[in-house]
Amino acid sequence: MKFLLSTFLFISTFGLLVAQDQATSIRVYEILQTKCANCHSNGNPRAGLDLEGSGNTLLEKANAVYKNIVGVTPKNNTAQAKGYQLVQPGRIDKSFLFKKINNGLDKTMVLEEGEAEMMPLSGDITNVEKELIRQWILWGAPKEGEVVSEALVKDFYGGKGAMAFPDNPPPAPHPSEGFQLKMGPFFMPPAGETELYLKYQLDNEESIEVNRIEVMMSNFSHHFIIYDYGSEADEVPEGYRFDQDHTQDVSFVASVAESQNILLPEKTAFFWDRHHVLDLNSHYINYDTDKVYQSEAYVNVYTQPRGEALHRMNSTLIPNFRINIPNTGDLITETAAIKYAPFLGDFIPSEVFAWSIGGHTHRYGAGYKVWTMKDDQKEELIYDGSCPEGVPGCIAPFFDYQHIPIRHWDNFLHLDLREGLFHEAKYINDGPESVSWGPTSKDEMMLFGLFYITDTTGLELNLTTSTKVVDPVFQGVKVFPNPMVNHATMILPNDLGVVDFKLFDMVGKEVKRVNGIRNGYLRIEKGTLPEGMYIYTLKDEQGRQFSDKLIIGK
């Protein structure tokens, strides 16, 4: 399913500077002259590689070397067989020149048999110089602009740095099981913030089924999102970019706020075509006020033999862009409904079987809930971001916007989206200014992710039509008649003990309360309440809770 997310607009960033006096490409050329041109001169280019360049000016020589290395196939037969270029913009893992000078800087890259010795032969190249070359490649090997501050890199390698993975990078899957993607590193100054995108084409020579995605990042990460271009994204530039640039159709794959292992249900998978193209989105915040931070994220992708999955796993983000959170310090509630309509057919189907739901806000978030709908009214609460694992009804709800839980249904939850879903987020803005929808941590967001399949044939499931988890002590609670007209009677189990009753309308306002019920039944009077749907709750002396619908009809 394609989901256009162009409304994310552009991404603000702090601390990474562009378009300064000296282009990073010129700085890279200077490093190559100082450390490599003795063996790779214009007059005697070892292995046919001229890193000196020809011309009358520095710029002419630098441009000549640029043409000699960017997008050029190396002479080395082993590197050719792997599809390397000397410099492949955006991809250090496919840039043979960097692999030759790496020498331990990037622990995920080592020279292998047939790739000859490291460069330069003297080994006389500093980590700062290697990092400048690495960053230049990661940012797309541009001819113009300073893609990273050299002073920032010097501070990092001069003892003022901190790393997302200070020990070692996480191990990759065995090649028989899958492969690893890496986004990074990129650098942030103390108290800085950066959100970047990176187009990433896979090497799969045939279509694959992905049944597990493991995302690994540090606790300085705000989020990591995987998008899916499919097989074509020629108009999207190579290398890091600030702009989301989702002007063509792009699917949502997965979003996490912390390291997470996403293991899809048996017989389901993401289906990725040959040479599939993803878009990786990493958002980091440097909470350290003294050190430069080296940000990285790793994604282990696990595959299974083709044909094992009976159904494609789909995923989408459902946002509410129309939020405005004033800085009054008051509790603000924002709501929105999403419902299938024929013109939204490419965005959301009429009927799905949900595997998981997870909400997302920024720092002012104080709650996130999702309900099913019936007759344009909220019906059943199916997700509560303030409860462990997102399961509603917890005794002590607590909302942590940095670790909002994701709820899963092992047997899937049947959702009729012609009726719709209703989501609600709460905020308390005690900051210096009002905020609205935006991409940085100083803005706010309201969206939830939905993973689903559209058919369950062959899965042999006990489909979930209700998410209600009923504590055994509340088994036997009955309300009749329901719908009621003037009054209803609630029958309570004999051994339930003392309970409190509350009745809420569909915007969450408490409209009736009875405390200390101990005689096994309760008469509920309509009084002045208008017709409509209500939610009642029962809570016993141990703090256990039960809720259900009550309808007041004509």
SULZITA-V276044 format. One record per helix or strand. SS is the DSSP state (@ for helix, = for strand). FROM is the first residue (numbers start at 1). LEN is the number of residues. Records with the same first field share a line. If there is no record, write none. Layout:
# SULZITA-V276044
SS: FROM-LEN ; FROM-LEN
This chain:
# SULZITA-V276044
@: 6-3 ; 24-12 ; 46-3 ; 58-12 ; 77-5 ; 92-3 ; 96-7 ; 127-12 ; 150-11 ; 342-3 ; 388-3 ; 401-3 ; 472-3
=: 40-1 ; 45-1 ; 70-1 ; 85-1 ; 87-1 ; 95-1 ; 161-3 ; 178-11 ; 193-9 ; 208-10 ; 221-10 ; 241-1 ; 251-6 ; 260-4 ; 268-5 ; 277-9 ; 292-13 ; 311-2 ; 314-6 ; 324-2 ; 331-8 ; 351-10 ; 365-10 ; 377-8 ; 406-11 ; 421-8 ; 435-3 ; 444-1 ; 447-7 ; 464-1 ; 478-3 ; 484-1 ; 487-5 ; 499-6 ; 510-8 ; 521-5 ; 532-9 ; 545-8
